[in-house]
Amino acid sequence: MDGVTVIDHPLVQHKLTFMRKKETSTAGFRRLLREISTLLCYEVTRNLEMTTERIETPIQGMDAPILEGKKLVFASILRAGNGLLEGMLDLVPAARVAHVGLYRDHETLQPVEYYFKAPEDLRDRLVIVVDPMLATANSAIAAVQMLKDRGAANLRFLCLLAAPEGVERFRAAHPDVPVYTASIDSHLNEKGYIVPGLGDAGDRMYGTK
């Protein structure tokens, strides 16, 4: 799909298989999500702009590569997005963090906003929006629009699993925002869950179901 990168690294796919298993415990699911999010973060940040800085090693001076521009912003769609956020911050601890509070109404499948907090200077930063699942895409579309309304102009969306229907809707709404995912699964069921999927990521991560 245009604008979509499937991260098919063997370690990502291996860990994803264990996350899919219904017998995986809450603790195991949470640990795997943190581990896999670090690997996903590695890929979604692969082409960051670089510059050089003059440094002194113990041997001699050199022009060494360093990230260019302001620090990244990781925007977590609450609550499940925090599972990806923690592992990503392990890799990029200096990143700024935005929180977008949305939940899906299980009757209408539409997102309901209840919280938003983000750095003020979003326009000057790369914003990586994170949510484990891109199912109907309603929450992702709304979250990205909220960030754009606050000035964000350079965004990427990172998820663990996506449904073809969600990818199509998201790309139609935000064609300027590339999508990174570990898997594009078969389809959505009548309740809006990804098939075969892994269930509700938030419930499995927090043990609430």
C-alpha positions as CSV (number, residue, x, y, z in Angstrom):
1,M,0.0,0.0,0.0
2,D,1.2,3.5,-0.9
3,G,2.5,5.4,2.2
4,V,2.6,2.2,4.4
5,T,5.7,0.5,5.7
6,V,5.3,-3.0,7.1
7,I,8.2,-3.7,9.5
8,D,8.9,-7.4,8.8
9,H,12.1,-7.7,10.9
10,P,12.3,-11.3,12.2
11,L,12.4,-10.3,15.8
12,V,9.4,-8.1,15.4
13,Q,7.4,-10.9,13.8
14,H,8.6,-13.4,16.4
15,K,7.5,-11.2,19.3
16,L,4.2,-10.4,17.6
17,T,3.4,-14.1,17.4
18,F,3.7,-14.5,21.2
19,M,1.6,-11.3,21.7
20,R,-1.2,-12.8,19.5
21,K,-1.5,-16.0,21.6
22,K,-4.5,-15.8,23.8
23,E,-2.7,-17.7,26.6
24,T,0.0,-15.0,26.9
25,S,-0.3,-13.4,30.4
26,T,-0.8,-9.7,31.1
27,A,2.7,-9.5,32.4
28,G,4.1,-11.3,29.3
29,F,2.0,-9.2,26.9
30,R,3.2,-5.9,28.6
31,R,6.8,-7.0,28.4
32,L,6.6,-8.1,24.8
33,L,4.9,-4.8,23.8
34,R,7.7,-2.8,25.4
35,E,10.3,-4.9,23.6
36,I,8.6,-4.8,20.2
37,S,8.0,-1.0,20.5
38,T,11.7,-0.4,20.8
39,L,12.3,-2.3,17.5
40,L,9.4,-0.5,15.8
41,C,10.8,2.8,17.0
42,Y,14.2,1.9,15.4
43,E,12.5,1.6,12.1
44,V,10.2,4.6,12.2
45,T,13.1,6.8,13.0
46,R,15.4,5.2,10.4
47,N,15.6,8.3,8.0
48,L,15.9,11.1,10.5
49,E,17.9,14.1,9.3
50,M,21.5,14.1,10.4
51,T,24.3,16.7,10.7
52,T,27.8,16.6,12.2
53,E,29.4,17.9,15.3
54,R,33.1,18.4,16.0
55,I,34.2,16.2,18.9
56,E,37.4,14.9,20.4
57,T,37.7,11.2,20.9
58,P,40.5,9.8,23.2
59,I,42.6,9.5,20.0
60,Q,41.8,12.5,17.8
61,G,39.2,15.0,16.7
62,M,36.5,14.1,14.2
63,D,33.3,15.3,12.7
64,A,30.7,12.9,14.2
65,P,27.1,12.3,13.1
66,I,24.4,13.7,15.3
67,L,20.6,14.2,14.9
68,E,19.7,17.5,13.4
69,G,16.8,19.8,14.5
70,K,14.6,19.8,17.6
71,K,13.9,16.7,19.6
72,L,11.1,14.3,18.5
73,V,7.6,14.3,19.9
74,F,6.0,10.9,20.6
75,A,2.2,11.4,20.7
76,S,0.4,8.6,22.6
77,I,-3.2,7.9,22.0
78,L,-4.4,7.0,25.4
79,R,-4.6,4.5,26.9
80,A,-3.1,1.7,24.9
81,G,-0.6,4.0,23.2
82,N,1.3,4.2,26.4
83,G,2.4,0.6,25.9
84,L,4.3,1.6,22.8
85,L,5.4,4.9,24.3
86,E,7.4,3.3,27.2
87,G,9.6,1.2,24.9
88,M,10.2,4.1,22.5
89,L,11.3,6.3,25.3
90,D,13.8,3.6,26.3
91,L,15.4,4.2,22.9
92,V,14.9,8.0,22.7
93,P,14.7,9.2,26.3
94,A,15.1,12.9,25.3
95,A,11.9,12.9,23.2
96,R,9.0,15.1,24.2
97,V,5.7,13.5,24.8
98,A,2.1,14.4,23.9
99,H,-0.9,12.6,25.2
100,V,-4.2,12.4,23.3
101,G,-7.1,11.1,25.3
102,L,-9.6,9.3,23.1
103,Y,-11.7,6.2,23.6
104,R,-13.9,4.3,21.2
105,D,-17.6,4.3,21.8
106,H,-18.4,0.6,21.4
107,E,-21.8,1.4,19.9
108,T,-20.9,3.9,17.3
109,L,-17.2,3.0,17.0
110,Q,-16.5,6.8,16.9
111,P,-13.7,8.4,19.0
112,V,-14.6,10.5,22.1
113,E,-12.0,13.1,23.2
114,Y,-11.4,13.5,26.9
115,Y,-7.8,14.8,27.2
116,F,-5.1,16.6,25.2
117,K,-1.7,17.8,26.3
118,A,1.3,18.5,24.0
119,P,4.4,20.6,23.7
120,E,3.7,24.1,22.3
121,D,6.2,24.0,19.4
122,L,4.8,21.1,17.4
123,R,5.3,22.8,14.1
124,D,9.1,22.6,14.4
125,R,9.2,18.9,15.4
126,L,8.7,15.5,13.9
127,V,5.6,14.0,15.7
128,I,5.3,10.2,15.8
129,V,1.7,9.2,16.8
130,V,1.5,5.8,18.5
131,D,-1.4,3.5,19.1
132,P,-1.1,-0.4,19.0
133,M,-4.1,-0.9,16.7
134,L,-5.2,0.8,13.5
135,A,-8.7,-0.8,13.2
136,T,-11.5,1.5,12.1
137,A,-8.9,4.3,12.1
138,N,-11.5,6.7,13.7
139,S,-9.3,7.4,16.8
140,A,-6.1,7.7,14.7
141,I,-7.7,10.1,12.2
142,A,-9.1,12.2,15.1
143,A,-5.8,12.3,17.0
144,V,-3.8,13.3,14.0
145,Q,-6.3,16.1,13.2
146,M,-6.1,17.3,16.8
147,L,-2.3,17.5,16.5
148,K,-2.5,19.3,13.1
149,D,-4.9,21.8,14.6
150,R,-2.2,22.5,17.2
151,G,0.4,23.2,14.6
152,A,2.0,19.8,13.8
153,A,3.1,19.6,10.2
154,N,5.5,16.6,10.1
155,L,3.8,13.5,11.4
156,R,4.1,9.7,11.2
157,F,1.8,7.1,12.5
158,L,3.1,3.9,14.2
159,C,1.0,0.9,15.2
160,L,1.5,-2.7,16.0
161,L,-1.4,-4.1,13.8
162,A,-3.5,-2.6,11.1
163,A,-6.6,-3.6,9.2
164,P,-6.8,-2.9,5.5
165,E,-10.0,-0.9,6.0
166,G,-8.3,1.2,8.7
167,V,-5.3,1.9,6.5
168,E,-7.5,2.9,3.6
169,R,-9.5,5.3,5.7
170,F,-6.5,6.8,7.5
171,R,-4.6,7.4,4.2
172,A,-7.7,9.0,2.7
173,A,-8.0,11.4,5.6
174,H,-4.3,12.1,6.1
175,P,-2.4,11.2,2.8
176,D,0.6,13.3,4.1
177,V,1.1,11.0,7.1
178,P,3.0,7.7,6.5
179,V,2.0,4.6,8.4
180,Y,4.4,2.1,10.0
181,T,3.1,-1.2,11.2
182,A,4.3,-4.7,12.1
183,S,1.4,-6.3,10.2
184,I,-1.6,-5.6,8.0
185,D,-4.1,-8.3,9.0
186,S,-7.0,-9.8,7.1
187,H,-10.0,-7.6,7.9
188,L,-12.3,-6.1,10.6
189,N,-15.1,-8.1,12.2
190,E,-18.6,-6.8,12.8
191,K,-17.5,-5.4,16.2
192,G,-14.6,-3.4,14.6
193,Y,-11.8,-5.7,15.9
194,I,-8.9,-6.7,13.7
195,V,-8.9,-10.3,12.5
196,P,-6.9,-12.4,13.4
197,G,-5.5,-9.6,15.5
198,L,-4.6,-10.0,19.2
199,G,-7.8,-8.8,20.9
200,D,-8.0,-5.4,22.7
201,A,-4.5,-4.2,23.3
202,G,-5.4,-2.0,26.2
203,D,-7.3,-4.7,28.0
204,R,-4.6,-7.2,27.5
205,M,-1.9,-4.8,28.6
206,Y,-3.7,-3.7,31.7
207,G,-5.6,-6.8,32.6
208,T,-9.0,-5.1,32.5
209,K,-10.9,-7.8,30.6
